[in-house]
Amino acid sequence: MQPKYLRAFAIIAVILALDVVTKAWALRTLSPGWTVEGVGGLVPITLTFNTGVAFGISVGEMRWVIVAATFIVMGALVTLFRQALESDTLRVCSIATVFAGALGNLIDRLRWDRGVVDFIGPFNLGFTHFPIFNIADMAITTGAALLAISLWIEDRALKAGKVVVPADAGGRE
């Protein structure tokens, strides 16, 4: 098995395990709507169920549309991953991170209609409260930012004429 696949599987396994374990802990330990102070009072912990999309944006009763869209996104991520060069560690890791987060939230959407289990937050920013989130959400956000950086680096290299893709590799190493 290629090292890029091993790296990706390891990242997905770790993030998914952390997501599943922490959501199970939140469900066992917390009562919906009650906030407790975690990590020495630095992190508010509040159990909620998000039936919407990112940052609690409500989209109505569209659970199965969100599930279908998640499968489409995950398919696109698999395609990007297969095209990623073995040497592009940032690209490989960022795709695996987004995929793991999407899979973590997909599990919640498939297992019940209550929505995705969120429990970290809300954080008072002074002018607003940052929405409540989970490990999967952190993975999606971080991975997407890293993927954008990876694509930006590649774009700059292409414009500078510094990237050579072997013709017989079809974009893969």
N, C-alpha and C positions, 0 to 999 in steps of 0.2 A: 504494500500500500504506500502511496506517495506521502511524503512528509506533510504536504499541505492538507491532505485529508485527515491525517492523524492530529495535526494542530486544530483543525476545525472541529473534529469530533470531541476532542478534549475540552475546547472552549464551550461548545454546546452542552456537553455533559455537566460541566461545572456550573454554568449559569443556570441551566434548567434545574439542577438539583437544588441550588440555592433558592431559586424562585419557588419551587414546589414546597420545600421545607419551611421557608419563611411564611408562605401563605397558609400552610397547615397550622403553624404556630399561631398566626394571627386569628384564624378561625377558632382555634381551641381556647385561646387566652383572652381575646378582646370581645367587648360588646359593641355592636354597631352604634356609632355616634358618640361614644365616650372617648375622650382623649386622655392618654397617659403620657408622661414624660419619660422618654427612653434615653439611653446613652448619657447618663448623668444630667438629664434635663435639657440636653442639646437638640434632641430629635423628638418632635411630637409624634405619637403613634395613635392613629385613629382608623378603625375598621370601617371601610365603605365598600360598596359594590358598584362598579362603573359599568353601566350598560351602554355607554356611548363610546366615543373614540378618544383620541389623545387629549389629555388634560381635562377629561370629563365632559368634553363637548357632546351634548346630547344630539342624537340623530333619530330619536323616536324608536319605535319598535322595528329595528332593522338588524337584529341579531344575525340572521342567516346571510344577509348581504355583507355584513362585516366579516363573517366566517369565510364566505366565498372570496372576498377581496383579500383576506389574509392568505388564502391558498394561492391566489394569483401573485401576490407579492413574494411569497416564499418560492414560487416557481421562478420568478425573475431573479431572486437571489441565488438560486441554484445555477441558473445560466451564467450569471456574473462570476460565480465561484468557479465554474468549470472553465471559463475563459481566463481566469486570473493566472498569471505566471507563478510558477513554483517559488520564484525568488521574491515575489511581491507579498511579503509578510504582512504589511499593513493592510492591503486589500483583503487577503485571506482572513485575517483575524477580525477585521471590521464586518465583513459579510457574515462570518460565523456568529458574531456577537448580535447583530440585528436578527438573524435567523433564530437564535436561541430565545431572544426576547419575544419575538412574534409567536414562537411555538409555546412559550410559557403562558401567554395571554390567550392563545387559541385553546389550550387545554381547558381553561376556565369557561370560555364561551361554549365549548362543546359539552361540558359536563352538567351545566345547569343554566337556567335563564336569569339567574340573579345578576350576572355580569362578572366582570373581572374583579378579583379580590385586590383591593388597594389598602395600604395601611401606613405608609410613611408620609407624615405631614398632617395637617397643612402647616406650612412655614409662614409666619407673619413677616412680610417684607416691608412693613410700615405703611405702604400705600395700597397693598392688596395681600391676599393670602395665596401662596403658591399651592397648586392643587396637590391632592393626595396621590401617591404613586406606589410602585412596587419594584422589585428587582428586575422583572422583565422590562418594565418601562425604562429603567436606567440603562439596561443593555441596548434597547432599541435606540434611545437618544444618543448614547455614547458611540455605538456602532455606526449610526448614520452620520454623525459628525466626523468620525474617523474615515468613513467611506468617502465623504465629500472631500476631505483633505487628500486622500489617496488619488481620487479622480483629478483633483486640481494639480497635484504633483505630476501626474501622467500627462495632463494637458500642457503644462509648462514644458515638460521634457520633449513632447512631440513638436511643439512650436519651435523649440530650440534645435530640433533635429537630432536629439540624443537617444531616442528609443529605437531599437532595432528588434523587430519581432520576426523570428524565423518563419520563412514562407511556408514550410511544411508543417508548422505547428498549429496553424489555424488560430493563432492568438494564444496558444497554450504552450507551456514549456514542458 
